Structures are given as structure tokens and as C-alpha cells.
């Protein structure tokens, strides 16, 4: 799992749990009606906005984004220069013997070896990239929707609890449970939104940007190899995709970063 995500999630749970246990027992903050209103209501409201497949697929996208390793762009550039040098020396068929871990990179090289037209290869790879971006964008929208809906469901639960409380003012025993619903639903909604849904949406956006840059580098690499472009010229072209502060790094630095 992504280290920053893991540290942030565990840290948040630890801080909230410690705050609760310092003042009361954990059971005090567990209320079944509140859980049903916030968790159930949020889930149903989100399903109304998206298709079932998109909703469940968003969890797969999120899990993959946090567990899969993202290649450093410098490492991709280093590998690209290495492959271009081999092709200039031995020809395109030499790519069959080259080991590349990135599946998208593997696909591009396989299309090269198959001798397909450069325009067709670029179109196939760009379409693959666009579909990947679309899946990530849908995932972002779903988690942002959860972040929007959960606090609203918390507010709805609070209103329900207040109505119940006001309706039973003559029964002191009934005021406590009604007040619990009123307060805990707001707490649950805020926790779901700000401790889970919105951070995941932002993380997905960051991962999407990283993967898009990497795939753009790979598409440019495959096109350059098919055109027989000089490896050093190709290196400078690929470095233009990086922030200015990172463009001065050498191919050796990139290779070391990816090791």
C-alpha cells in the first residue's frame, strides 16, 4: 500500500480512537440507527448517481492505485534510451528479448515488434491511456460524491434525532437515545467524508496524473523507436515531459531511481 496513505489512515484512526478512549468508552460512540442512516443512506444516494458496476469498480481502482507501484518517469526514460540504443544496433526484432515490467510498455513494444504502422500503434496506446484515465476519473467522482453525501446524511440524521428528542421531552429516558442519533450521525458523516472518501479522491487524482505522464512517455518512446530516432535526441524529448527541476537528471540517475 502507498506509505503516505497507510501512515495517514493509521494515524487518523489512532488519534480519533485515543481521543475517544481518554474521555469515554468506545461503545458510547457506537449507535446502530446512526450507522444505518449515514452508511446505508450514503451508499444508496451514491448508487442513485452512478451505475452499480461503476460504484463497485471504483473500489477496485482505488485499491489498485494504492497497492500497485508507480514507475518513476526518470526510470522509464532510462529504459527508453536503453531500448532505443539496442534497436538502432540490432533492429526492432531485438525487442523480443528485452524484459520490461510495465504492462503498458510491454504492449507498446509488442506492437512495435509486430511491425504495425506507427499511427496505428499510437492510436491503440492512446486509446488504452484514455480508458485508464476515464476509470480513474469515475473513481474520483464516486469518492467525491461519498464525501459530499456523507455529511448531508449526517445532518439528516441529526434532524431526525432532534425531532425524536423534541417529541419525547416528557420522557427523560427517551431523550438520551434521540440525542445520540442527533450527534453521532453528524460525527459519522464528517469522519466518512474527511477521513476516507475525500482523501482517496485526492490520492486517485494524484495517481492519475502520475500514470498519465508515464504512459505519455511510453507512447512517445514507442513512436520514437519506430521512427528510428537518435536515442539522445529521444532522451531530450522525453525529459520535456518532466518538471524543469528534474530535467537535468541524467539517464544514470533515472536508472538508479528505478532500481
C-alpha positions, 0 to 999 in steps of 0.5 A: 500500500502507498506509505503516505496513505497507510501512515495517514489512515493509521494515524487518523484512526489512532488519534480519533480512537485515543481521543475517544478512549481518554474521555469515554468508552468506545461503545458510547460512540457506537449507535446502530440507527446512526450507522444505518442512516449515514452508511446505508443512506450514503451508499444508496444516494451514491448508487442513485448517481452512478451505475452499480458496476461503476460504484463497485469498480471504483473500489477496485481502482482505488485499491489498485492505485494504492497497492500497485507501484508507480514507475518513476518517469526518470526510470522509464526514460532510462529504459527508453534510451536503453531500448532505443540504443539496442534497436538502432544496433540490432533492429526492432526484432531485438525487442523480443528479448528485452524484459520490461515490467510495465504492462503498458510498455510491454504492449507498446513494444509488442506492437512495435515488434509486430511491425504495425504502422506507427499511427496505428500503434499510437492510436491503440496506446492512446486509446488504452491511456484514455480508458485508464484515465476515464476509470480513474476519473469515475473513481474520483467522482464516486469518492467525491460524491461519498464525501459530499453525501456523507455529511448531508446524511449526517445532518439528516440524521441529526434532524431526525434525532432532534425531532425524536428528542423534541417529541419525547421531552416528557420522557427523560429516558427517551431523550438520551437515545434521540440525542445520540442519533442527533450527534453521532450521525453528524460525527459519522458523516464528517469522519466518512467524508474527511477521513476516507472518501475525500482523501482517496479522491485526492490520492486517485487524482494524484495517481492519475496524473502520475500514470498519465505522464508515464504512459505519455512517455511510453507512447512517445518512446514507442513512436520514437523507436519506430521512427528510428530516432537518435536515442539522445535526441529521444532522451531530450524529448522525453525529459520535456515531459518532466518538471524543469527541476528534474530535467537535468537528471541524467539517464544514470540517475533515472536508472538508479531511481528505478532500481 
